Amino acid sequence: MGVQLADLVAQWSREAVAARGQFVVALSGGSALDMLTEGLRLHKDLAYAKWHVVLADERLVPTDHKDSNFRTVEAAMLKMGVPGGQVYPVHIADSAASSAAFYENVLRGLFDNALIPALDTVVLGMGEDGHTASLFPNHETLTAPATRLILPVENSPKPPASRVSMSLSLLNNARHAAFAVVGQSKKEMVQRSLVECAASEATPPAGMVALLGDRVHWIMDASAAPSCAQTCSAKEKVESQRSFVWFGSRGALAKKYTWKVMFDLYQKGQLDSASIHAVGSDAAEKGSVFIKDMIKAKAVCFSSHAESAQCDSAKDRFVTDRFTYSQVTRTKDLEELGKQYDQLNGNVESTLEFSNDTRIFYLSVPDSAHVATVRNIKQHAMPKEGIARFLVEKPFGANLQDCYKRQEAFEKEGLLPEQIWRLDHYMGKRGIRNMLDFRKQNPEWEALWNSKHISHVEVVVQENEDVADRIDFYAETGVVRDMMVNHMMEVLATAAMEFPLDWNNRHEVPEERAKVLQRIKPLQREDVILSQYSQYAEHYKAHFANNRKAREIPDGDKAPTLGYARLQITNDRWNGVGFSIVHAKAVDERKAYVRFLFHNGMELLFHIQGGEGNEFISASSGPPIYLDGWASTKTGSQTVLKPATEALQAYEVLLGDALKGDDSYFVTFKEIIAGYKAWDGVMGFVPITGRYKKGTKLHEAVTAAAEAAKSSGDASGSLCTAPDACATEINSSGQ
């Protein structure tokens, strides 16, 4: 344990000295100190002369007293080579309040005007009652004002009665924290302290230590570790050094989602050992100001750190500790461009402790710039040792031929298939991933997951917003290219795929999605109904009237805004089952769901988002339903499952996956090609068979389009005849 603890502290010491020229560490006495000093004997190369050691708490006794934390901490640190003047004692005054005020001034002297200083590291132990430092259960110190750093402790439950202690707000503002705990007698309090254990009992003070920017590290012996801690330690480890190189940090997507997502990941400790390198066209000074402005405007502190002073401090530290900015322009001067990329590479390498890193290039830029950006990265900014990944957003191709063309262009630049991670934000939605979890956790339902029992499956995504402010994009793509050939095919594949043979092999999940997509019978004209909301033509004309320089788009006025398609999967599991994919803009409400209809009249609904109920799973009858962590209610024959927690934003999930190296829910080239092959015959703007008013209910808009097609003699008009439902209205209340 001592070696593990010392390895962590040594890593944090090197990072701090390299970044800030000193290492400020808070220590207590006891077994945690003993373990640390024992392990540090293996790290004689650390810059101990730059260490500044402060006390997490102190008993108000003379410094030569056997109970003095300063006495034991100073003795241990002097042996390591820390200068004597850099271990800071607490002045023993006439009261605990005076001693606390004195030590708070000492602490502030080590930092530059920070309202709540950020200690580099805190090493703590825990008592049998769950106390840490001198913060005891149910004591008033636990609710002290956030701006107080050092607290007086009178009438301590443990002798001596008078003490001082670092406050929770100071501990929680540290860059790193580690607990060292031994002994069976502390097992219960460890369990109540760990988030992974989800204990229902009151959280002890040790469990209230929660950092912004890193997880709290718990190192314990077997006798102190509850079973939940064993499962926690078995979780997949994130790769050590990760460099997230972000092209497009000034774009609309970044401003809407990504800046907030990055700070959320930081607060949860998922950017541990990761650095972020924003790339933009502005000069370095202006770009750095932009980063600070974005974090200030978009980042939101979690409730446990929402005090304004602590939140502002965390945002400042996030920018200082995690970010660099590099200017890369569209200059045609290749020598100048090379210098810009060399500067970017230098910024990345300046944050590395070792030469080996995983470098993630997030290309949140127009798809027309993908290949040129990859080419420049390959020439100037690839890791010398380690792994490179390229995250790209849709569109993945205008049609099947274009998909092949883009892949060939990537391969020509030397990218391997496993280096290209295609990001489809729908695959980050919890409601979609839960379909697989549901099947795994409900074997009775999994036994019904086939054509013997299921008659029809509907995949529906509807939106109440129109496309008036997206005409330049939508007039070229329409409903099929925008949603149906990509997002919705991935949802369908997740619903219909076979289970992988090995769930631990992350490559098998996308492989099974590709297999089911490859078995979809190619769509014909009669398999698709297209419609357009009636105000689209008005929005189209207004766009060009207000944007004289806007590029004319052939047939842009014919872009469909509603699509209904009937698909068939030709494999043993799904032969004979009808699959419907439905998407529309400007209908009555926003919601998304996957609905399974059974031959015997049962219905199973995965409500992914929107509507009154937002996210839930319901079964009209049939076997019991269950999902880990979701609450169940039963009314008559209907059972509804609802989540206990709010779902994470999809980009947070996927970027977190990318940082962990998990590509299970990124889209492979096989999946892209299989989906586009199914749609290739109907990718153009086939005739629109109807129009609907904004705010129309989805099933009414689809039915009207089908009736119009039937009246005109179009073969697609037969798609909505009985007994097949045509986007039947559902109950979205979750009741």
C-alpha positions in Angstrom: 0.0 0.0 0.0 2.8 2.4 0.8 4.4 1.9 -2.6 1.0 2.6 -4.3 0.4 5.7 -2.3 3.9 7.0 -2.9 3.7 6.3 -6.6 0.6 8.5 -6.8 2.2 11.3 -4.7 5.4 11.1 -6.7 3.5 11.5 -10.0 1.6 14.5 -8.6 4.8 16.1 -7.3 6.5 15.9 -10.7 3.4 17.4 -12.4 3.2 20.3 -9.9 6.9 21.2 -10.0 6.9 21.1 -13.8 3.8 23.3 -14.0 4.1 25.6 -11.0 7.7 25.3 -9.7 6.6 23.9 -6.3 4.5 21.1 -4.7 2.2 22.0 -1.8 1.0 18.9 0.0 -1.2 18.5 3.1 -0.4 15.6 5.4 -1.7 14.3 8.7 0.0 12.0 11.2 -0.9 8.3 11.7 -0.6 5.3 9.5 -1.2 7.2 6.2 2.0 9.2 6.9 3.9 6.0 7.8 2.9 4.3 4.6 3.7 7.4 2.5 7.2 7.8 3.9 8.0 4.1 3.6 7.0 4.2 -0.1 8.8 7.5 -0.9 12.1 5.8 -0.2 11.8 4.4 -3.7 11.5 8.0 -5.1 14.8 9.6 -4.1 14.9 11.5 -7.4 11.9 13.8 -6.4 12.5 17.5 -6.1 12.0 17.6 -2.3 13.6 21.0 -2.1 10.5 22.3 -3.8 8.0 20.7 -1.5 6.0 22.8 0.9 4.3 20.6 3.6 1.2 21.8 5.5 -0.9 20.1 8.1 -4.4 18.8 7.3 -5.1 19.1 11.0 -3.3 19.6 14.3 -3.9 18.9 17.9 -3.2 22.0 19.9 -0.3 20.7 22.0 3.3 21.8 22.0 5.3 20.8 18.9 7.5 18.5 20.9 4.5 16.7 22.4 4.0 13.1 21.4 0.5 13.9 20.0 1.8 16.7 17.8 1.2 16.0 14.1 3.9 18.6 13.2 6.5 16.6 15.2 5.9 13.4 13.3 5.4 15.0 9.9 8.5 17.2 10.2 10.7 14.3 11.2 9.5 12.2 8.3 9.9 15.0 5.7 13.4 16.0 6.9 14.5 12.5 6.3 13.2 12.8 2.7 15.1 16.0 2.1 12.4 18.6 2.5 14.0 21.8 3.9 13.0 22.4 7.6 11.6 25.8 6.9 9.1 24.3 4.4 7.2 22.2 6.9 4.8 24.6 8.4 3.7 24.3 12.1 0.5 25.6 13.6 1.1 28.4 16.1 -0.3 27.4 19.5 -2.3 30.4 20.6 -4.7 31.1 23.5 -7.6 29.6 21.6 -8.4 27.3 18.7 -9.9 30.2 16.8 -6.6 32.2 17.1 -4.6 29.2 16.0 -6.9 28.6 13.0 -6.6 32.2 11.9 -2.8 32.1 12.2 -2.5 29.0 10.1 -4.9 30.2 7.5 -2.6 33.2 7.0 0.4 30.9 6.7 -1.4 28.9 4.0 -2.5 31.9 2.0 1.1 33.1 2.0 1.9 30.1 -0.2 -0.5 31.1 -2.9 -1.2 34.2 -5.0 -4.4 35.9 -4.0 -6.6 32.8 -4.4 -9.8 33.0 -2.4 -9.7 29.3 -2.0 -6.2 28.0 -2.7 -5.7 24.8 -4.6 -3.4 22.4 -2.7 -1.5 20.2 -5.1 -2.2 17.0 -3.0 -3.9 16.0 0.2 -3.0 12.7 1.9 -5.6 11.6 4.5 -6.5 8.8 6.8 -9.9 7.9 8.2 -11.0 7.0 11.7 -13.3 4.2 12.7 -16.2 6.8 13.0 -15.5 8.1 9.4 -13.7 11.3 10.5 -10.9 12.6 8.4 -8.4 15.3 9.4 -10.3 16.7 12.4 -13.6 16.8 10.7 -15.9 14.6 12.8 -19.4 13.3 12.1 -22.3 15.7 12.9 -19.9 18.5 13.9 -20.5 22.1 13.0 -17.2 22.2 11.0 -18.9 20.3 8.3 -21.2 23.2 7.4 -18.6 26.0 7.7 -18.7 28.8 5.1 -17.0 27.9 1.9 -14.4 30.7 2.2 -13.0 29.4 5.5 -9.8 27.4 5.0 -8.7 26.4 8.6 -11.4 25.7 11.2 -11.2 25.8 15.0 -12.4 22.5 16.6 -13.5 22.7 20.2 -14.8 19.8 22.3 -13.4 17.2 19.8 -14.9 13.7 20.3 -11.3 12.5 20.5 -8.7 13.9 22.9 -7.2 16.4 22.9 -10.3 18.6 22.8 -8.8 21.6 21.1 -7.7 21.2 17.4 -7.6 23.0 14.1 -8.5 21.3 10.8 -8.6 22.1 7.1 -12.2 22.7 5.9 -14.1 20.6 3.5 -14.1 23.5 1.0 -10.3 23.6 1.1 -9.9 19.8 0.9 -12.3 19.6 -2.0 -10.5 22.3 -3.9 -7.3 20.3 -4.0 -6.0 19.0 -7.3 -5.5 15.5 -6.0 -6.4 13.5 -2.8 -5.6 10.1 -1.6 -6.9 8.1 1.4 -4.9 5.3 3.0 -7.0 3.0 5.2 -6.2 -0.2 7.0 -8.2 -2.5 9.2 -11.5 -4.4 9.4 -12.9 -1.9 11.9 -13.0 0.8 9.2 -14.7 -1.4 6.5 -18.2 -0.1 7.2 -17.1 3.6 6.9 -15.2 2.9 3.7 -18.4 1.4 2.3 -20.4 4.5 3.3 -17.8 6.8 1.9 -17.4 5.3 -1.6 -19.7 6.6 -4.4 -19.5 3.2 -6.1 -21.0 1.5 -3.0 -24.1 3.7 -3.1 -24.7 3.3 0.6 -28.1 4.5 1.9 -26.7 5.4 5.3 -25.4 9.0 6.1 -22.1 9.8 4.4 -19.3 10.2 6.9 -16.9 13.2 6.6 -14.3 11.1 4.7 -17.0 10.5 2.0 -17.7 14.2 1.7 -14.2 14.8 0.2 -15.1 15.1 -3.5 -12.7 16.9 -5.8 -13.1 18.9 -9.0 -10.9 17.5 -11.7 -9.8 14.2 -10.3 -11.3 11.2 -8.5 -10.5 10.7 -4.8 -8.0 7.8 -4.7 -8.7 5.2 -2.0 -5.9 2.8 -1.1 -6.8 0.1 1.5 -5.9 -3.3 2.6 -8.2 -6.3 2.0 -9.7 -6.2 5.5 -10.9 -2.6 5.0 -12.2 -3.1 1.5 -16.0 -3.8 1.1 -17.1 -5.9 -1.9 -18.2 -2.9 -3.8 -14.6 -1.5 -3.7 -13.4 -4.8 -5.2 -15.7 -4.3 -8.2 -14.6 -0.7 -8.4 -10.9 -1.7 -8.6 -11.7 -4.2 -11.4 -13.2 -1.5 -13.7 -11.4 -0.9 -16.9 -8.4 1.5 -16.3 -8.1 4.6 -18.5 -5.0 4.9 -20.5 -2.4 6.9 -18.7 -1.3 10.0 -20.7 -4.0 11.3 -23.0 -3.8 14.4 -25.2 -7.1 15.7 -26.5 -6.4 17.9 -29.5 -9.5 19.8 -30.4 -10.0 21.3 -33.8 -13.2 23.4 -34.1 -13.3 24.7 -30.5 -15.0 28.0 -31.7 -17.8 26.2 -33.7 -21.5 26.2 -33.0 -21.4 22.6 -31.7 -18.6 23.5 -29.3 -20.4 26.5 -27.9 -23.6 24.6 -27.5 -22.3 21.4 -26.0 -18.6 20.7 -25.9 -17.2 23.4 -23.6 -19.7 22.4 -20.9 -19.1 18.7 -21.5 -15.3 19.2 -21.0 -15.8 20.8 -17.7 -18.3 18.1 -16.6 -15.7 15.5 -17.4 -13.1 17.4 -15.5 -15.4 17.6 -12.4 -15.9 13.9 -12.5 -12.2 13.1 -12.7 -12.3 11.7 -16.2 -9.7 14.1 -17.4 -7.2 12.7 -14.9 -3.8 12.5 -16.7 -5.3 14.2 -19.7 -4.6 17.6 -21.3 -6.8 19.6 -23.7 -5.2 21.4 -26.7 -7.7 23.8 -28.3 -6.9 24.8 -31.9 -8.2 27.9 -33.6 -7.5 30.5 -36.2 -7.0 33.3 -33.6 -3.6 34.4 -32.4 -2.4 32.8 -29.2 -3.3 35.7 -26.8 -6.8 36.1 -28.2 -7.4 32.4 -28.2 -6.4 32.0 -24.6 -8.9 34.8 -23.7 -11.5 32.9 -25.7 -10.9 29.7 -23.6 -11.4 31.6 -20.4 -14.5 33.3 -21.7 -16.0 30.0 -22.8 -15.4 28.3 -19.5 -16.8 31.2 -17.6 -19.9 31.3 -19.8 -20.6 27.6 -20.5 -19.2 25.6 -17.6 -21.5 24.7 -14.7 -20.3 23.6 -11.3 -22.0 20.6 -9.7 -24.1 21.4 -6.7 -21.5 20.0 -4.3 -19.1 22.8 -5.5 -21.6 25.5 -6.5 -20.4 28.1 -4.0 -19.3 30.9 -6.2 -15.8 31.3 -4.8 -15.0 27.6 -5.1 -16.7 27.3 -8.5 -14.7 30.3 -9.9 -11.5 28.8 -8.5 -12.2 25.5 -10.1 -12.9 27.1 -13.5 -9.6 29.1 -13.3 -7.7 25.9 -12.3 -9.3 24.0 -15.2 -8.0 26.5 -17.7 -4.6 26.7 -16.1 -4.0 23.0 -15.5 -5.6 21.4 -18.5 -5.5 23.7 -21.5 -3.2 25.0 -24.1 -4.1 27.0 -27.2 -2.6 26.8 -30.6 -3.2 28.9 -33.7 -3.7 27.0 -37.0 -5.0 29.1 -39.9 -6.0 28.4 -43.5 -2.8 29.9 -44.9 -1.6 28.6 -48.2 2.0 29.2 -47.2 3.1 25.7 -46.4 6.1 26.8 -44.5 4.0 29.0 -42.2 1.4 26.2 -41.8 4.2 23.8 -40.9 5.4 26.2 -38.2 1.9 26.5 -36.8 1.5 22.7 -36.5 5.0 22.4 -35.0 3.9 24.9 -32.3 0.8 22.7 -31.7 3.0 19.7 -31.4 5.2 21.5 -29.0 2.3 22.5 -26.8 1.1 18.9 -26.6 4.6 17.5 -25.8 5.1 20.2 -23.1 2.3 18.6 -21.1 3.7 15.0 -21.3 5.5 13.4 -18.4 6.6 10.5 -20.7 7.1 10.3 -24.5 4.3 7.7 -24.8 0.8 9.2 -25.1 -2.6 8.5 -26.6 -3.4 11.4 -28.8 -7.0 12.0 -29.7 -7.6 14.4 -32.5 -11.2 15.7 -32.4 -12.1 17.1 -35.9 -15.2 19.1 -35.1 -14.8 21.0 -38.3 -16.6 20.9 -41.7 -16.2 17.5 -43.3 -14.6 19.3 -46.3 -11.6 20.0 -44.1 -11.2 16.5 -42.7 -8.6 15.2 -45.1 -6.4 18.3 -45.2 -6.4 18.4 -41.4 -5.5 14.8 -41.2 -2.7 15.3 -43.7 -1.2 18.2 -41.7 -1.5 16.2 -38.4 0.3 13.2 -40.0 3.1 15.4 -41.1 3.6 17.5 -37.9 1.7 16.4 -34.8 1.5 12.6 -34.5 2.8 11.1 -31.2 6.4 9.8 -31.4 5.3 6.8 -29.3 1.8 5.7 -28.5 -1.6 5.8 -30.2 -3.4 8.3 -32.4 -7.2 8.4 -32.9 -9.2 10.7 -35.1 -12.8 11.5 -34.0 -15.0 12.7 -37.0 -18.6 13.8 -37.0 -21.2 13.2 -39.7 -21.9 13.5 -42.6 -20.0 10.4 -43.4 -21.0 10.6 -47.0 -23.6 12.1 -49.4 -24.2 8.7 -50.9 -22.7 5.3 -51.0 -20.0 6.2 -53.6 -19.1 9.3 -51.5 -18.6 7.1 -48.4 -16.1 4.9 -50.2 -14.4 8.0 -51.6 -13.9 9.6 -48.1 -12.6 6.3 -46.7 -10.1 6.0 -49.5 -9.0 9.6 -48.9 -8.3 8.8 -45.2 -6.4 5.7 -46.1 -4.4 7.6 -48.7 -3.2 9.8 -45.8 -2.1 6.7 -43.9 -4.9 6.3 -41.5 -5.8 2.8 -40.4 -9.5 1.8 -40.0 -9.1 1.5 -36.2 -7.8 5.0 -36.0 -11.0 6.5 -37.4 -13.7 6.9 -34.8 -17.0 8.1 -36.3 -19.0 10.0 -33.7 -22.8 9.6 -33.9 -24.2 11.5 -30.9 -27.3 9.3 -30.8 -25.1 6.4 -29.7 -24.3 8.3 -26.5 -27.9 8.4 -25.4 -28.6 6.2 -22.4 -32.1 5.2 -23.7 -30.5 3.6 -26.8 -27.7 1.8 -24.9 -30.3 0.6 -22.4 -31.9 -1.7 -25.0 -28.9 -4.0 -24.8 -28.8 -3.8 -21.0 -32.5 -4.6 -20.8 -32.0 -7.7 -23.0 -29.1 -8.9 -20.8 -31.0 -8.3 -17.5 -34.3 -9.7 -18.7 -33.8 -13.2 -20.1 -37.5 -13.9 -20.3 -37.9 -11.0 -22.7 -34.7 -11.9 -24.6 -36.3 -15.3 -25.3 -39.1 -13.4 -27.1 -36.8 -11.2 -29.1 -37.5 -12.8 -32.5 -40.1 -13.2 -35.3 -42.0 -15.9 -33.6 -43.2 -13.4 -31.0 -42.6 -9.9 -32.5 -44.7 -8.7 -35.4 -43.4 -5.1 -35.8 -40.8 -2.7 -34.6 -41.0 1.1 -34.9 -38.0 3.5 -34.6 -39.3 7.0 -34.2 -37.5 10.4 -33.8 -39.7 13.5 -34.1 -38.9 17.1 -33.5 -41.0 20.2 -33.1 -38.5 22.6 -34.4 -38.5 23.6 -38.1 -35.4 24.1 -40.3 -35.8 27.8 -41.1 -32.3 28.6 -39.6 -30.7 25.5 -41.3 -31.9 25.8 -44.9 -28.3 25.9 -46.3 -27.7 22.5 -44.7 -31.2 21.0 -44.9 -31.9 21.9 -48.6 -28.9 19.7 -49.5 -29.5 16.8 -47.2 -33.2 16.4 -46.5 -34.6 14.0 -44.0 -33.0 10.8 -45.3 -29.4 12.1 -45.3 -29.8 14.1 -42.1 -31.2 11.3 -39.9 -32.5 8.2 -41.5 -29.5 6.7 -43.1 -27.2 7.3 -40.1 -28.6 8.0 -36.7 -31.7 5.9 -37.1 -30.0 3.0 -38.7 -27.7 2.8 -35.7 -30.6 2.8 -33.3 -32.3 0.0 -35.3 -29.0 -2.0 -35.4 -28.7 -1.6 -31.6 -32.3 -2.9 -31.1 -31.9 -5.8 -33.5 -28.3 -7.0 -33.2 -27.2 -10.4 -31.9 -25.4 -10.6 -28.6 -21.6 -10.6 -29.0 -19.9 -13.8 -27.9 -17.6 -11.8 -25.6 -19.0 -8.6 -24.0 -15.5 -7.7 -22.8 -14.3 -7.5 -26.4 -15.3 -4.0 -27.3 -14.9 -4.6 -31.0 -17.6 -7.2 -31.1 -20.5 -4.9 -30.3 -20.0 -2.7 -33.5 -19.3 -5.9 -35.4 -22.7 -7.3 -34.5 -24.4 -4.0 -35.4 -22.7 -4.2 -38.8 -23.9 -7.8 -39.3 -27.5 -6.9 -38.8 -27.3 -3.8 -41.1 -25.8 -6.0 -43.8 -28.9 -8.2 -43.7 -31.3 -5.3 -44.5 -33.0 -5.7 -47.8 -32.2 -2.7 -50.1 -35.1 -0.1 -50.0 -37.1 0.4 -53.2 -39.2 3.5 -54.1 -42.4 1.8 -52.8 -40.8 1.4 -49.3 -40.5 5.1 -48.6 -43.0 7.9 -48.0 -41.7 11.5 -48.0 -43.4 14.7 -47.0 -42.6 18.3 -46.3 -44.1 20.8 -43.8 -46.1 23.4 -45.7 -44.1 26.4 -44.5 -40.8 25.0 -45.8 -41.1 26.7 -49.2 -41.6 30.1 -47.4 -38.5 29.4 -45.2 -36.5 28.4 -48.3 -37.3 31.6 -50.2 -36.6 33.8 -47.1 -33.2 32.2 -46.7 -32.1 33.3 -50.1 -33.8 36.7 -49.9 -31.9 37.4 -46.7 -28.6 35.8 -47.8 -27.8 37.1 -51.2 -24.5 35.2 -51.3 -26.0 31.9 -50.3 -25.1 29.0 -52.6 -27.9 27.8 -54.8 -28.8 24.2 -54.2 -30.4 22.1 -57.0 -33.8 20.9 -56.0 -33.3 22.4 -52.5 -36.9 23.5 -52.5 -37.9 19.8 -52.7 -36.1 18.6 -49.6 -38.3 16.4 -47.6 -38.8 17.1 -43.9 -40.7 13.9 -43.0 -39.7 10.3 -43.9 -41.4 7.0 -43.3 -39.6 3.8 -44.4 -40.5 0.1 -44.1 -37.4 -2.2 -43.9 -36.9 -6.0 -43.8 -34.1 -7.8 -42.1 -33.4 -11.1 -43.8 -31.9 -13.3 -41.1 -33.2 -16.1 -38.9 -34.2 -13.9 -36.0 -36.1 -11.2 -37.9 -37.5 -12.8 -41.1 -41.1 -11.6 -41.6 -40.9 -8.7 -39.0 -41.7 -5.2 -40.3 -39.3 -2.5 -39.2 -40.5 1.1 -39.6 -38.2 4.1 -39.4 -39.9 7.5 -39.0 -38.5 11.0 -38.7 -40.1 14.4 -39.0 -39.4 18.1 -38.3 -41.9 20.7 -37.2 -44.5 18.3 -35.8 -46.4 18.7 -32.5 -43.7 17.6 -30.0 -40.2 16.4 -29.6 -39.7 12.7 -28.7 -37.9 9.6 -29.7 -38.7 5.9 -29.0 -38.4 2.3 -30.1 -41.6 0.3 -29.9 -41.9 -3.5 -30.1 -45.3 -4.9 -31.0 -45.9 -8.6 -30.3 -48.2 -11.1 -32.1 -50.2 -11.7 -28.8 -50.9 -8.0 -28.4 -48.1 -7.1 -25.9 -46.2 -3.9 -26.4 -42.7 -3.0 -25.1 -41.7 0.7 -25.4 -38.2 2.2 -25.0 -39.0 5.9 -24.6 -35.6 7.6 -25.2 -36.4 11.3 -24.9 -39.0 14.0 -25.0 -42.7 13.9 -24.3 -44.1 14.3 -20.8 -42.3 11.3 -19.4 -38.9 11.9 -21.1 -37.0 8.7 -20.5 -38.8 5.4 -19.4 -39.4 1.8 -20.4 -42.9 0.4 -20.4 -44.5 -3.0 -21.0 -48.3 -3.4 -21.5 -48.2 -7.0 -20.2 -45.9 -10.0 -20.3 -43.0 -11.0 -18.1 -41.7 -8.7 -15.4 -39.3 -6.0 -16.5 -36.2 -4.9 -14.6 -33.3 -2.6 -15.2 -30.5 -2.1 -12.6 -31.0 1.3 -10.8 -34.4 2.0 -12.3 -37.6 2.2 -10.2 -40.6 0.1 -11.2 -44.3 1.0 -10.9 -47.2 -1.2 -11.9 -50.7 -0.1 -12.9 -53.0 -2.9 -13.9 -51.2 -5.0 -16.5 -48.7 -2.1 -17.4 -45.3 -1.8 -15.8 -43.1 1.3 -16.1 -39.4 1.6 -15.3 -38.0 5.1 -14.7 -34.3 6.0 -14.0 -33.2 7.2 -10.6 -30.7 9.7 -12.1 -30.7 12.1 -14.9 -29.1 10.9 -18.1 -25.7 12.3 -19.1 -25.5 14.5 -22.2 -24.6 12.3 -25.2 -21.4 14.1 -26.1 -20.2 13.7 -22.5 -20.7 10.0 -22.8 -19.0 9.6 -26.1 -16.0 11.9 -25.4 -15.6 10.1 -22.1 -15.6 6.8 -24.0 -13.0 8.2 -26.4 -10.8 9.2 -23.5 -11.1 5.7 -22.0 -10.4 4.0 -25.3 -13.8 2.4 -25.6 -15.1 2.4 -29.2 -18.1 0.2 -28.6 -20.5 2.9 -29.5 -18.6 4.6 -32.3 -19.6 3.8 -35.8 -17.4 1.6 -38.0 -16.9 1.9 -41.8 -18.6 -1.5 -42.1 -21.7 -0.1 -40.5 -21.7 3.0 -42.7 -21.4 1.0 -45.9 -24.1 -1.4 -44.8 -26.5 1.4 -44.0 -25.8 3.3 -47.2 -26.2 0.2 -49.3 -29.7 -0.3 -47.9 -30.6 3.3 -48.8 -28.6 3.8 -52.0 -31.6 3.4 -54.3 -33.7 6.1 -52.6 -31.1 8.6 -51.5 -32.2 11.3 -53.9 -35.2 13.5 -53.3 -37.8 11.1 -54.5 -41.2 12.7 -55.1 -42.9 14.3 -52.0 -46.3 12.8 -51.7 -47.9 15.2 -49.2 -47.5 18.3 -47.0 -48.4 18.9 -43.4 -48.9 22.0 -41.3 -46.4 22.8 -38.6 -47.5 21.4 -35.3 -49.3 18.4 -36.8 -49.3 15.2 -34.9 -46.7 12.8 -36.4 -49.1 9.9 -37.0 -51.5 12.3 -38.7 -48.8 13.7 -41.0 -47.6 10.2 -42.0 -51.1 8.9 -42.6 -51.9 12.0 -44.7 -48.8 11.6 -46.8 -49.6 7.9 -47.4 -53.2 8.7 -48.4 -51.9 11.4 -50.8 -49.5 8.8 -52.3 -52.3 6.3 -52.7 -54.6 8.9 -54.4 -51.9 9.7 -56.9 -51.2 6.1 -57.7 -47.8 6.0 -55.9 -46.9 2.5 -54.8 -45.8 3.8 -51.4 -49.4 4.6 -50.5 -50.0 0.9 -49.6 -47.5 1.1 -46.7 -50.1 2.3 -44.1 -52.8 -0.2 -44.8 -54.1 -2.4 -41.9 -53.1 -4.3 -39.9 -49.8 -2.4 -39.9 -49.8 0.8 -37.8 -48.3 3.9 -39.4 -46.5 5.7 -36.6 -49.4 5.1 -34.3 -49.8 7.7 -31.5 -48.3 6.6 -28.2 -48.6 7.5 -24.6 -45.4 9.5 -23.8 -46.4 10.3 -20.2 -44.6 7.4 -18.6 -47.8 6.7 -16.6 
